[in-house]
Structure formats: C-alpha cells, structure tokens
Amino acid sequence: MKPATIIGILLVILGIIGFATGGISFTHQKKVVDAGPIQISHQTQDTLPLSPILSAGSLIAGVGLIVVGAKSR
C-alpha cells in the first residue's frame, strides 16, 4: 500500500470517530500518594473534542488521498 492510501484510511477513520462520538476520550492514571509500599492512584477520563467541521474535513481529505493513492498505481 502506498503511504497516501494509508494516511487516507487513517483520516477517514478519525473523521468517522469524530462524527460518532464528538471527540476522542481516553483514561489515564495519576499517582496521588506514593509513600513507600503504599501507592494511591486516581483514574481520570479526558475528552479531546473534535468539531464537526474537522471531522468533515478529515473525511474529505481521507477520501481524496485514497483516490490519489489508487490512481497512482
């Protein structure tokens, strides 16, 4: 596969995720207390918002790169 096609597929997937969820959420652990053998951690969930304009742009650019990658064979 050509690099343009791979990047295009990734952009299309990112655009679909942006439309479906309104953003990308992720969870990470944060250490609150680290006192020798005792460790207390806290999980936080953050969301990276993606606007519909960015999602649409990602979809259009991804489809364009897939078409360019397929034509350059």
N, CA, C and O atoms as a CHARMM CRD file, in Angstrom:
* protein
*
  292
    1    1 MET  N      0.82300  -1.17900   0.00000 PROA 1      0.00000
    2    1 MET  CA     0.00000   0.00000   0.00000 PROA 1      0.00000
    3    1 MET  C      0.86800   1.24500   0.00000 PROA 1      0.00000
    4    1 MET  O      1.93400   1.28200   0.61600 PROA 1      0.00000
    5    2 LYS  N      0.40600   2.23000  -0.68100 PROA 2      0.00000
    6    2 LYS  CA     1.13000   3.49200  -0.74500 PROA 2      0.00000
    7    2 LYS  C      0.88400   4.30800   0.52900 PROA 2      0.00000
    8    2 LYS  O     -0.16300   4.16600   1.16200 PROA 2      0.00000
    9    3 PRO  N      1.83300   5.15300   0.90400 PROA 3      0.00000
   10    3 PRO  CA     1.65900   5.97000   2.11200 PROA 3      0.00000
   11    3 PRO  C      0.43100   6.87800   2.04500 PROA 3      0.00000
   12    3 PRO  O     -0.22700   7.09900   3.06100 PROA 3      0.00000
   13    4 ALA  N      0.11400   7.40700   0.85900 PROA 4      0.00000
   14    4 ALA  CA    -1.06200   8.27700   0.73300 PROA 4      0.00000
   15    4 ALA  C     -2.33700   7.51600   1.05600 PROA 4      0.00000
   16    4 ALA  O     -3.24300   8.06300   1.68500 PROA 4      0.00000
   17    5 THR  N     -2.41600   6.25800   0.63200 PROA 5      0.00000
   18    5 THR  CA    -3.59400   5.44900   0.90600 PROA 5      0.00000
   19    5 THR  C     -3.72600   5.15800   2.39700 PROA 5      0.00000
   20    5 THR  O     -4.82700   5.21900   2.94300 PROA 5      0.00000
   21    6 ILE  N     -2.62600   4.84700   3.05300 PROA 6      0.00000
   22    6 ILE  CA    -2.64700   4.54700   4.48800 PROA 6      0.00000
   23    6 ILE  C     -3.06500   5.77900   5.28300 PROA 6      0.00000
   24    6 ILE  O     -3.89100   5.67900   6.19100 PROA 6      0.00000
   25    7 ILE  N     -2.50400   6.93300   4.95200 PROA 7      0.00000
   26    7 ILE  CA    -2.87500   8.17100   5.63600 PROA 7      0.00000
   27    7 ILE  C     -4.33600   8.50100   5.36700 PROA 7      0.00000
   28    7 ILE  O     -5.04200   8.97000   6.25900 PROA 7      0.00000
   29    8 GLY  N     -4.78900   8.26200   4.15100 PROA 8      0.00000
   30    8 GLY  CA    -6.18800   8.49700   3.81600 PROA 8      0.00000
   31    8 GLY  C     -7.12900   7.63300   4.63200 PROA 8      0.00000
   32    8 GLY  O     -8.15600   8.11500   5.10900 PROA 8      0.00000
   33    9 ILE  N     -6.79400   6.36900   4.79800 PROA 9      0.00000
   34    9 ILE  CA    -7.62500   5.46700   5.60400 PROA 9      0.00000
   35    9 ILE  C     -7.66100   5.93700   7.05200 PROA 9      0.00000
   36    9 ILE  O     -8.72200   5.92200   7.67700 PROA 9      0.00000
   37   10 LEU  N     -6.52200   6.35200   7.59500 PROA 10     0.00000
   38   10 LEU  CA    -6.47700   6.84800   8.97400 PROA 10     0.00000
   39   10 LEU  C     -7.32100   8.11200   9.14200 PROA 10     0.00000
   40   10 LEU  O     -7.99300   8.27900  10.16000 PROA 10     0.00000
   41   11 LEU  N     -7.28900   9.00700   8.14000 PROA 11     0.00000
   42   11 LEU  CA    -8.09200  10.22100   8.21800 PROA 11     0.00000
   43   11 LEU  C     -9.59000   9.91700   8.15200 PROA 11     0.00000
   44   11 LEU  O    -10.38700  10.54900   8.84500 PROA 11     0.00000
   45   12 VAL  N     -9.96500   8.95200   7.32200 PROA 12     0.00000
   46   12 VAL  CA   -11.37600   8.56400   7.23900 PROA 12     0.00000
   47   12 VAL  C    -11.83300   7.97700   8.57100 PROA 12     0.00000
   48   12 VAL  O    -12.92100   8.30400   9.04700 PROA 12     0.00000
   49   13 ILE  N    -11.02300   7.12300   9.17100 PROA 13     0.00000
   50   13 ILE  CA   -11.37200   6.53600  10.46900 PROA 13     0.00000
   51   13 ILE  C    -11.49500   7.62100  11.52900 PROA 13     0.00000
   52   13 ILE  O    -12.42800   7.59500  12.33100 PROA 13     0.00000
   53   14 LEU  N    -10.56800   8.57600  11.54500 PROA 14     0.00000
   54   14 LEU  CA   -10.62500   9.67700  12.50400 PROA 14     0.00000
   55   14 LEU  C    -11.87800  10.51900  12.30100 PROA 14     0.00000
   56   14 LEU  O    -12.49700  10.94500  13.27600 PROA 14     0.00000
   57   15 GLY  N    -12.26100  10.76500  11.04900 PROA 15     0.00000
   58   15 GLY  CA   -13.47200  11.52800  10.76300 PROA 15     0.00000
   59   15 GLY  C    -14.72300  10.80900  11.22500 PROA 15     0.00000
   60   15 GLY  O    -15.63300  11.43600  11.76600 PROA 15     0.00000
   61   16 ILE  N    -14.78200   9.49500  11.02100 PROA 16     0.00000
   62   16 ILE  CA   -15.94200   8.71300  11.46700 PROA 16     0.00000
   63   16 ILE  C    -16.03100   8.72200  12.99400 PROA 16     0.00000
   64   16 ILE  O    -17.11900   8.86200  13.55300 PROA 16     0.00000
   65   17 ILE  N    -14.89700   8.57400  13.66000 PROA 17     0.00000
   66   17 ILE  CA   -14.88300   8.61600  15.12900 PROA 17     0.00000
   67   17 ILE  C    -15.33900   9.99000  15.61400 PROA 17     0.00000
   68   17 ILE  O    -16.08200  10.09200  16.59000 PROA 17     0.00000
   69   18 GLY  N    -14.89700  11.04000  14.93500 PROA 18     0.00000
   70   18 GLY  CA   -15.29100  12.39500  15.32300 PROA 18     0.00000
   71   18 GLY  C    -16.78400  12.61700  15.20700 PROA 18     0.00000
   72   18 GLY  O    -17.38900  13.23800  16.08100 PROA 18     0.00000
   73   19 PHE  N    -17.39300  12.11200  14.13000 PROA 19     0.00000
   74   19 PHE  CA   -18.84000  12.25700  13.97500 PROA 19     0.00000
   75   19 PHE  C    -19.60400  11.39200  14.96100 PROA 19     0.00000
   76   19 PHE  O    -20.62600  11.81900  15.49900 PROA 19     0.00000
   77   20 ALA  N    -19.12100  10.18100  15.20500 PROA 20     0.00000
   78   20 ALA  CA   -19.85300   9.23400  16.05300 PROA 20     0.00000
   79   20 ALA  C    -19.80900   9.62000  17.53000 PROA 20     0.00000
   80   20 ALA  O    -20.81200   9.48100  18.23100 PROA 20     0.00000
   81   21 THR  N    -18.68100  10.09500  18.00400 PROA 21     0.00000
   82   21 THR  CA   -18.53000  10.32900  19.43600 PROA 21     0.00000
   83   21 THR  C    -18.43200  11.80100  19.81700 PROA 21     0.00000
   84   21 THR  O    -18.59600  12.14000  20.98900 PROA 21     0.00000
   85   22 GLY  N    -18.17500  12.66600  18.87400 PROA 22     0.00000
   86   22 GLY  CA   -17.98800  14.06900  19.21800 PROA 22     0.00000
   87   22 GLY  C    -16.59500  14.35300  19.73400 PROA 22     0.00000
   88   22 GLY  O    -16.28900  15.48700  20.10200 PROA 22     0.00000
   89   23 GLY  N    -15.76200  13.35900  19.76600 PROA 23     0.00000
   90   23 GLY  CA   -14.39500  13.52200  20.24500 PROA 23     0.00000
   91   23 GLY  C    -13.77600  12.18700  20.60000 PROA 23     0.00000
   92   23 GLY  O    -14.40300  11.13700  20.46100 PROA 23     0.00000
   93   24 ILE  N    -12.55600  12.24100  21.05300 PROA 24     0.00000
   94   24 ILE  CA   -11.82800  11.04300  21.45100 PROA 24     0.00000
   95   24 ILE  C    -11.62500  11.11500  22.96200 PROA 24     0.00000
   96   24 ILE  O    -11.04800  12.07900  23.46500 PROA 24     0.00000
   97   25 SER  N    -12.09500  10.09900  23.69000 PROA 25     0.00000
   98   25 SER  CA   -11.88700  10.08600  25.13200 PROA 25     0.00000
   99   25 SER  C    -10.84300   9.04300  25.50400 PROA 25     0.00000
  100   25 SER  O    -10.73200   7.99100  24.87500 PROA 25     0.00000
  101   26 PHE  N    -10.09900   9.35800  26.52000 PROA 26     0.00000
  102   26 PHE  CA    -9.05600   8.46000  26.99100 PROA 26     0.00000
  103   26 PHE  C     -8.96600   8.54100  28.50300 PROA 26     0.00000
  104   26 PHE  O     -9.31700   9.55400  29.10800 PROA 26     0.00000
  105   27 THR  N     -8.49100   7.45800  29.10400 PROA 27     0.00000
  106   27 THR  CA    -8.35500   7.36800  30.55200 PROA 27     0.00000
  107   27 THR  C     -6.88000   7.21700  30.90200 PROA 27     0.00000
  108   27 THR  O     -6.15100   6.47200  30.24700 PROA 27     0.00000
  109   28 HSD  N     -6.45100   7.92100  31.92500 PROA 28     0.00000
  110   28 HSD  CA    -5.08200   7.75400  32.40100 PROA 28     0.00000
  111   28 HSD  C     -5.07100   7.77300  33.92100 PROA 28     0.00000
  112   28 HSD  O     -5.95500   8.34200  34.56100 PROA 28     0.00000
  113   29 GLN  N     -4.04900   7.13800  34.48300 PROA 29     0.00000
  114   29 GLN  CA    -3.92200   7.06800  35.93500 PROA 29     0.00000
  115   29 GLN  C     -2.93200   8.11000  36.41800 PROA 29     0.00000
  116   29 GLN  O     -1.90300   8.36000  35.79100 PROA 29     0.00000
  117   30 LYS  N     -3.26600   8.70100  37.53600 PROA 30     0.00000
  118   30 LYS  CA    -2.42500   9.72600  38.12900 PROA 30     0.00000
  119   30 LYS  C     -2.11900   9.30100  39.56400 PROA 30     0.00000
  120   30 LYS  O     -3.03400   9.00100  40.33100 PROA 30     0.00000
  121   31 LYS  N     -0.84000   9.27500  39.92700 PROA 31     0.00000
  122   31 LYS  CA    -0.46200   8.91800  41.29900 PROA 31     0.00000
  123   31 LYS  C     -0.77100  10.08000  42.22900 PROA 31     0.00000
  124   31 LYS  O     -0.35200  11.21400  41.99900 PROA 31     0.00000
  125   32 VAL  N     -1.51400   9.77100  43.28600 PROA 32     0.00000
  126   32 VAL  CA    -1.86600  10.78500  44.26900 PROA 32     0.00000
  127   32 VAL  C     -0.90500  10.70400  45.45300 PROA 32     0.00000
  128   32 VAL  O     -0.37700  11.72000  45.90500 PROA 32     0.00000
  129   33 VAL  N     -0.68000   9.47700  45.95400 PROA 33     0.00000
  130   33 VAL  CA     0.21700   9.26800  47.09000 PROA 33     0.00000
  131   33 VAL  C      1.17800   8.14400  46.73300 PROA 33     0.00000
  132   33 VAL  O      0.77200   7.09500  46.23300 PROA 33     0.00000
  133   34 ASP  N      2.45300   8.37900  46.99600 PROA 34     0.00000
  134   34 ASP  CA     3.46900   7.35300  46.78300 PROA 34     0.00000
  135   34 ASP  C      4.36900   7.35900  48.02300 PROA 34     0.00000
  136   34 ASP  O      5.40400   8.02500  48.05000 PROA 34     0.00000
  137   35 ALA  N      3.95900   6.61100  49.04100 PROA 35     0.00000
  138   35 ALA  CA     4.68600   6.58300  50.31000 PROA 35     0.00000
  139   35 ALA  C      5.19900   5.17000  50.55000 PROA 35     0.00000
  140   35 ALA  O      4.54600   4.37300  51.22400 PROA 35     0.00000
  141   36 GLY  N      6.35400   4.86300  50.00500 PROA 36     0.00000
  142   36 GLY  CA     6.95300   3.53200  50.18500 PROA 36     0.00000
  143   36 GLY  C      6.10500   2.46200  49.52700 PROA 36     0.00000
  144   36 GLY  O      5.83300   2.53300  48.32800 PROA 36     0.00000
  145   37 PRO  N      5.68000   1.45700  50.31000 PROA 37     0.00000
  146   37 PRO  CA     4.90700   0.36900  49.72200 PROA 37     0.00000
  147   37 PRO  C      3.44500   0.74700  49.43800 PROA 37     0.00000
  148   37 PRO  O      2.73400  -0.00300  48.76900 PROA 37     0.00000
  149   38 ILE  N      2.99600   1.89600  49.93900 PROA 38     0.00000
  150   38 ILE  CA     1.60900   2.30500  49.73600 PROA 38     0.00000
  151   38 ILE  C      1.53700   3.28200  48.56300 PROA 38     0.00000
  152   38 ILE  O      2.18900   4.32600  48.55900 PROA 38     0.00000
  153   39 GLN  N      0.73900   2.92000  47.58500 PROA 39     0.00000
  154   39 GLN  CA     0.54400   3.78900  46.43200 PROA 39     0.00000
  155   39 GLN  C     -0.94600   3.96700  46.19800 PROA 39     0.00000
  156   39 GLN  O     -1.69700   2.99200  46.15300 PROA 39     0.00000
  157   40 ILE  N     -1.36500   5.19900  46.05200 PROA 40     0.00000
  158   40 ILE  CA    -2.76600   5.50100  45.75600 PROA 40     0.00000
  159   40 ILE  C     -2.79300   6.24000  44.42700 PROA 40     0.00000
  160   40 ILE  O     -2.10000   7.23800  44.23100 PROA 40     0.00000
  161   41 SER  N     -3.61500   5.71800  43.52000 PROA 41     0.00000
  162   41 SER  CA    -3.71800   6.36600  42.21600 PROA 41     0.00000
  163   41 SER  C     -5.17200   6.70000  41.93100 PROA 41     0.00000
  164   41 SER  O     -6.09400   6.13600  42.52000 PROA 41     0.00000
  165   42 HSD  N     -5.34100   7.61600  41.02600 PROA 42     0.00000
  166   42 HSD  CA    -6.66800   8.10500  40.68000 PROA 42     0.00000
  167   42 HSD  C     -6.80300   8.06600  39.16100 PROA 42     0.00000
  168   42 HSD  O     -5.92500   8.54200  38.44200 PROA 42     0.00000
  169   43 GLN  N     -7.91000   7.49500  38.67500 PROA 43     0.00000
  170   43 GLN  CA    -8.14400   7.45200  37.23500 PROA 43     0.00000
  171   43 GLN  C     -8.94800   8.67100  36.81200 PROA 43     0.00000
  172   43 GLN  O     -9.96400   9.01000  37.41900 PROA 43     0.00000
  173   44 THR  N     -8.47200   9.31800  35.76200 PROA 44     0.00000
  174   44 THR  CA    -9.20900  10.44800  35.21300 PROA 44     0.00000
  175   44 THR  C     -9.50500  10.16700  33.75000 PROA 44     0.00000
  176   44 THR  O     -8.69700   9.57000  33.03900 PROA 44     0.00000
  177   45 GLN  N    -10.67600  10.60800  33.31500 PROA 45     0.00000
  178   45 GLN  CA   -11.06000  10.42800  31.92300 PROA 45     0.00000
  179   45 GLN  C    -11.15000  11.80000  31.27400 PROA 45     0.00000
  180   45 GLN  O    -11.89400  12.67000  31.72700 PROA 45     0.00000
  181   46 ASP  N    -10.38900  11.97800  30.21900 PROA 46     0.00000
  182   46 ASP  CA   -10.37600  13.23800  29.49300 PROA 46     0.00000
  183   46 ASP  C    -10.94100  13.02400  28.10200 PROA 46     0.00000
  184   46 ASP  O    -10.84800  11.93200  27.54100 PROA 46     0.00000
  185   47 THR  N    -11.52400  14.06900  27.55500 PROA 47     0.00000
  186   47 THR  CA   -12.07700  14.00400  26.20700 PROA 47     0.00000
  187   47 THR  C    -11.43700  15.09200  25.36300 PROA 47     0.00000
  188   47 THR  O    -11.38400  16.25400  25.76500 PROA 47     0.00000
  189   48 LEU  N    -10.95700  14.71000  24.20300 PROA 48     0.00000
  190   48 LEU  CA   -10.41400  15.65100  23.23400 PROA 48     0.00000
  191   48 LEU  C    -11.52200  15.93300  22.23100 PROA 48     0.00000
  192   48 LEU  O    -11.79700  15.09300  21.37500 PROA 48     0.00000
  193   49 PRO  N    -12.16900  17.09900  22.31400 PROA 49     0.00000
  194   49 PRO  CA   -13.31300  17.35900  21.44100 PROA 49     0.00000
  195   49 PRO  C    -12.88000  17.59000  19.99400 PROA 49     0.00000
  196   49 PRO  O    -11.88200  18.25800  19.72700 PROA 49     0.00000
  197   50 LEU  N    -13.64400  17.03000  19.08100 PROA 50     0.00000
  198   50 LEU  CA   -13.42400  17.23800  17.65400 PROA 50     0.00000
  199   50 LEU  C    -14.68300  17.86700  17.07000 PROA 50     0.00000
  200   50 LEU  O    -15.77000  17.30000  17.18000 PROA 50     0.00000
  201   51 SER  N    -14.54500  19.01200  16.46100 PROA 51     0.00000
  202   51 SER  CA   -15.71900  19.67500  15.91200 PROA 51     0.00000
  203   51 SER  C    -16.17400  18.97000  14.63200 PROA 51     0.00000
  204   51 SER  O    -15.37800  18.29800  13.97700 PROA 51     0.00000
  205   52 PRO  N    -17.43400  19.12000  14.27800 PROA 52     0.00000
  206   52 PRO  CA   -17.93100  18.51200  13.04200 PROA 52     0.00000
  207   52 PRO  C    -17.22000  19.03300  11.79500 PROA 52     0.00000
  208   52 PRO  O    -17.11600  18.31800  10.79900 PROA 52     0.00000
  209   53 ILE  N    -16.73500  20.26100  11.84100 PROA 53     0.00000
  210   53 ILE  CA   -16.00600  20.80600  10.69300 PROA 53     0.00000
  211   53 ILE  C    -14.70000  20.03900  10.49600 PROA 53     0.00000
  212   53 ILE  O    -14.34100  19.70300   9.36700 PROA 53     0.00000
  213   54 LEU  N    -13.98800  19.76100  11.59000 PROA 54     0.00000
  214   54 LEU  CA   -12.75000  18.98400  11.48800 PROA 54     0.00000
  215   54 LEU  C    -13.03300  17.55400  11.02600 PROA 54     0.00000
  216   54 LEU  O    -12.26100  16.98400  10.25500 PROA 54     0.00000
  217   55 SER  N    -14.13500  16.97800  11.49700 PROA 55     0.00000
  218   55 SER  CA   -14.48800  15.62000  11.09000 PROA 55     0.00000
  219   55 SER  C    -14.80600  15.56900   9.60500 PROA 55     0.00000
  220   55 SER  O    -14.37200  14.65100   8.90900 PROA 55     0.00000
  221   56 ALA  N    -15.55800  16.54500   9.11600 PROA 56     0.00000
  222   56 ALA  CA   -15.88300  16.58500   7.68900 PROA 56     0.00000
  223   56 ALA  C    -14.62800  16.80300   6.85600 PROA 56     0.00000
  224   56 ALA  O    -14.45100  16.16700   5.81700 PROA 56     0.00000
  225   57 GLY  N    -13.76600  17.69300   7.30500 PROA 57     0.00000
  226   57 GLY  CA   -12.50900  17.93500   6.58500 PROA 57     0.00000
  227   57 GLY  C    -11.63400  16.69900   6.54800 PROA 57     0.00000
  228   57 GLY  O    -10.99900  16.40700   5.53500 PROA 57     0.00000
  229   58 SER  N    -11.60300  15.97200   7.65700 PROA 58     0.00000
  230   58 SER  CA   -10.82200  14.74600   7.72200 PROA 58     0.00000
  231   58 SER  C    -11.37200  13.69300   6.75500 PROA 58     0.00000
  232   58 SER  O    -10.60800  13.01000   6.07200 PROA 58     0.00000
  233   59 LEU  N    -12.69600  13.56900   6.70400 PROA 59     0.00000
  234   59 LEU  CA   -13.29900  12.61100   5.77900 PROA 59     0.00000
  235   59 LEU  C    -13.00800  12.97300   4.32600 PROA 59     0.00000
  236   59 LEU  O    -12.64800  12.10300   3.53300 PROA 59     0.00000
  237   60 ILE  N    -13.15800  14.23500   3.97400 PROA 60     0.00000
  238   60 ILE  CA   -12.92600  14.66900   2.58800 PROA 60     0.00000
  239   60 ILE  C    -11.46300  14.48100   2.20300 PROA 60     0.00000
  240   60 ILE  O    -11.16000  13.98400   1.11800 PROA 60     0.00000
  241   61 ALA  N    -10.55800  14.87800   3.09300 PROA 61     0.00000
  242   61 ALA  CA    -9.12800  14.71700   2.80200 PROA 61     0.00000
  243   61 ALA  C     -8.75000  13.24500   2.71200 PROA 61     0.00000
  244   61 ALA  O     -7.94600  12.86000   1.86300 PROA 61     0.00000
  245   62 GLY  N     -9.32400  12.42300   3.58100 PROA 62     0.00000
  246   62 GLY  CA    -9.02100  10.98900   3.55900 PROA 62     0.00000
  247   62 GLY  C     -9.48700  10.32400   2.27700 PROA 62     0.00000
  248   62 GLY  O     -8.75700   9.53000   1.68300 PROA 62     0.00000
  249   63 VAL  N    -10.69900  10.64400   1.84900 PROA 63     0.00000
  250   63 VAL  CA   -11.20300  10.06700   0.59400 PROA 63     0.00000
  251   63 VAL  C    -10.36000  10.55200  -0.57500 PROA 63     0.00000
  252   63 VAL  O    -10.06200   9.78200  -1.48900 PROA 63     0.00000
  253   64 GLY  N     -9.97500  11.82100  -0.55200 PROA 64     0.00000
  254   64 GLY  CA    -9.11000  12.35100  -1.61200 PROA 64     0.00000
  255   64 GLY  C     -7.76800  11.63700  -1.67000 PROA 64     0.00000
  256   64 GLY  O     -7.28300  11.32100  -2.75700 PROA 64     0.00000
  257   65 LEU  N     -7.16900  11.38100  -0.52800 PROA 65     0.00000
  258   65 LEU  CA    -5.87500  10.67300  -0.51200 PROA 65     0.00000
  259   65 LEU  C     -6.02100   9.23200  -0.94500 PROA 65     0.00000
  260   65 LEU  O     -5.12200   8.68700  -1.58500 PROA 65     0.00000
  261   66 ILE  N     -7.13700   8.60000  -0.60900 PROA 66     0.00000
  262   66 ILE  CA    -7.35400   7.21500  -1.05600 PROA 66     0.00000
  263   66 ILE  C     -7.48700   7.16200  -2.56300 PROA 66     0.00000
  264   66 ILE  O     -6.94800   6.26000  -3.20400 PROA 66     0.00000
  265   67 VAL  N     -8.21000   8.13700  -3.14500 PROA 67     0.00000
  266   67 VAL  CA    -8.37700   8.16400  -4.59800 PROA 67     0.00000
  267   67 VAL  C     -7.04100   8.43300  -5.27800 PROA 67     0.00000
  268   67 VAL  O     -6.71500   7.78900  -6.27500 PROA 67     0.00000
  269   68 VAL  N     -6.26200   9.37900  -4.74900 PROA 68     0.00000
  270   68 VAL  CA    -4.95100   9.68500  -5.33300 PROA 68     0.00000
  271   68 VAL  C     -4.02400   8.48200  -5.22400 PROA 68     0.00000
  272   68 VAL  O     -3.28800   8.18200  -6.16400 PROA 68     0.00000
  273   69 GLY  N     -4.04900   7.79400  -4.09500 PROA 69     0.00000
  274   69 GLY  CA    -3.20500   6.61000  -3.91700 PROA 69     0.00000
  275   69 GLY  C     -3.59300   5.48500  -4.86100 PROA 69     0.00000
  276   69 GLY  O     -2.72600   4.74900  -5.33100 PROA 69     0.00000
  277   70 ALA  N     -4.88300   5.34000  -5.14600 PROA 70     0.00000
  278   70 ALA  CA    -5.33100   4.28000  -6.04300 PROA 70     0.00000
  279   70 ALA  C     -5.01600   4.60800  -7.49400 PROA 70     0.00000
  280   70 ALA  O     -4.71400   3.70400  -8.27300 PROA 70     0.00000
  281   71 LYS  N     -5.08100   5.89200  -7.88000 PROA 71     0.00000
  282   71 LYS  CA    -4.81800   6.29100  -9.26300 PROA 71     0.00000
  283   71 LYS  C     -3.33800   6.24400  -9.60900 PROA 71     0.00000
  284   71 LYS  O     -2.99000   6.07000 -10.77700 PROA 71     0.00000
  285   72 SER  N     -2.46700   6.39300  -8.63500 PROA 72     0.00000
  286   72 SER  CA    -1.03600   6.45700  -8.91800 PROA 72     0.00000
  287   72 SER  C     -0.40000   5.08700  -9.11700 PROA 72     0.00000
  288   72 SER  O      0.81800   4.98600  -9.26200 PROA 72     0.00000
  289   73 ARG  N     -1.20100   4.04600  -9.12700 PROA 73     0.00000
  290   73 ARG  CA    -0.67000   2.70500  -9.36600 PROA 73     0.00000
  291   73 ARG  C     -0.21400   2.64700 -10.76700 PROA 73     0.00000
  292   73 ARG  O      0.27800   1.61100 -11.21500 PROA 73     0.00000
